[in-house]
Amino acid sequence: MSAESGRPEALVASLFRHESGRLVAALTRLFGPHNLQLAEDVVQEALETALQAWKFRLPNNPRAWLGKVARNRALDVIRRGAVERRFATDYHEQLASEWSLATTVDESLAEASTAENQLRMMLTVCQPQMSEETQVTLILKFLCGFASSEIAAAFLCTEETIDKRLQRGRSVLRQMESLAPAALADAEDSRLGAVLRALYLLFNEGYHGSHPSMPTRVVLCEEAMRLCAFLTEGMDGGAPRAHALMALMCFHFSRVAGRIDSDGIYLPLAQQDRAVWDRALMERGMAHLNHSARGPELSALHLEAGIACQHCLAPSLAETDWNAILGLYDLLYERNPSPVIAINRALARAYAGNPQGALRDAVDLAEEPALAHYPFYWAARGEIHARANQREAAHECYQRAATLARNPAEERAFLRNAAVHHIQP
Amino acid sequence: MAKFIYVFRGGAFLEKGLSATAMQDHLKLWGAWMGELAKQGHQPAGEAVHEGGRTIRGKNKVVTDGPYAELKDLVTGNLAIQAASLDEAAKLALGCPIYIYDGSVEVRPVAQMG
């Protein structure tokens, strides 16, 4: 509570979670991933101290306050463990000498080291021998400060499943005695690819998640964007692919407010109120798209960002540059001939004025096992039938999509479309 | 208006292993309660205390490490407020979030010095 106003100052949203991520990374850099549990314990203690001390009023600078508590605790831990413990191999000597100990700890905990620490922590927890689910789970745990129960709720699985993933992840990390270096060999570095894929998964789980009661979990999208910013800011100018992912997420997220109507039903693009799209976030996306264009690289992320950009630029569905989108889907399909990309390309073809060609594509894809139970295949095919004036077929496809829907918002959206195309006998 | 002291015992601080979100959510409740007390003119002023400490007891002034209370009876802070009566002070204490984590509030009138 500030003395002047007599009103309590508000806590910055998610301060505890974000500080937990910041401090765990800073301390793991010093202690080494093999001592991750020790870093977590120090941070947990600092947060518990804050919980007690901040009951009646907040300190002037809560982040600095937490940092200082963690620092002093870390110094204790290092001094006490200096003999029997091995800390991070790249810091062991600095921490062993009283002469350099405090400055080394201060440097790692400094605000200026935050981006690099978090980048290195992300690279560390995205080890190739772990599944992508485990990587995402570790990111949510160690970089976002979520508890197992909270991760389980986000991914709609049991806490036990999450704990197992954490166990597997921890056993890999226990073998590592220093954080992964931040310096990437080049923009094609596969380690960066793993982190980008994990963040992309995290974003998608929030944006088109499978949660039954919450079709959009904004917090997961926000976390993916917050962490991606460490990549675009923390590396030398940021790798083009990281900027492409950031652009893609900005474009998608700028439209999040228009996607669901007041009844919690997904609105098709045609019916979305473009006035509620977040223009500032689109601008940010454009800036990242420009950055992503530096260098010769054209990744799948660049193409997806380009497609999302076209949707943002269009004043309406009809005025969308569908030929540009179709061209981008063609390139995307060339790099990655997946059935999901193929059905999206077919839909773009229908909008670009060739519903018959699109229909042939869509019908051919019906054989794909990956699409048989994919609700969006049937919804896209329904839309293509509708564009080709085959209303009864459109109705049937939307019905089928509805039976496969993963949450009520999806189901009701598909049923609404099915009803639109139903021809009364 | 008269002065009252709230003595807090136990509460979230003694609950180990809370998630970052749970801690922040709990602090928000404290902030809301404190804000309400301040807004209504009760002039809350208090201090939280940390774990540990010393106790000195008896004619021989025996110094022991730590308060010897049961964990749930451990004093975790005190707060002075202004209220019209003991009844009002006790009623205001009902809004404290300490009970969520099994803590207690003792409400005591401060002796008036004339």
Boltz contact constraints between the chains, C-beta under 6 A:
constraints:
  - contact:
      token1: [A, 1]
      token2: [B, 34]
      max_distance: 6.0
  - contact:
      token1: [A, 6]
      token2: [B, 38]
      max_distance: 6.0
  - contact:
      token1: [A, 7]
      token2: [B, 35]
      max_distance: 6.0
  - contact:
      token1: [A, 8]
      token2: [B, 31]
      max_distance: 6.0
  - contact:
      token1: [A, 8]
      token2: [B, 34]
      max_distance: 6.0
  - contact:
      token1: [A, 8]
      token2: [B, 35]
      max_distance: 6.0
  - contact:
      token1: [A, 16]
      token2: [B, 20]
      max_distance: 6.0
  - contact:
      token1: [A, 16]
      token2: [B, 23]
      max_distance: 6.0
  - contact:
      token1: [A, 16]
      token2: [B, 24]
      max_distance: 6.0
  - contact:
      token1: [A, 17]
      token2: [B, 20]
      max_distance: 6.0
  - contact:
      token1: [A, 20]
      token2: [B, 20]
      max_distance: 6.0
  - contact:
      token1: [A, 47]
      token2: [B, 23]
      max_distance: 6.0
  - contact:
      token1: [A, 51]
      token2: [B, 12]
      max_distance: 6.0
  - contact:
      token1: [A, 51]
      token2: [B, 13]
      max_distance: 6.0
  - contact:
      token1: [A, 51]
      token2: [B, 23]
      max_distance: 6.0
  - contact:
      token1: [A, 52]
      token2: [B, 13]
      max_distance: 6.0
  - contact:
      token1: [A, 52]
      token2: [B, 48]
      max_distance: 6.0
  - contact:
      token1: [A, 53]
      token2: [B, 48]
      max_distance: 6.0
  - contact:
      token1: [A, 54]
      token2: [B, 27]
      max_distance: 6.0
  - contact:
      token1: [A, 55]
      token2: [B, 30]
      max_distance: 6.0
  - contact:
      token1: [A, 55]
      token2: [B, 48]
      max_distance: 6.0
  - contact:
      token1: [A, 56]
      token2: [B, 46]
      max_distance: 6.0
  - contact:
      token1: [A, 145]
      token2: [B, 20]
      max_distance: 6.0
  - contact:
      token1: [A, 147]
      token2: [B, 19]
      max_distance: 6.0
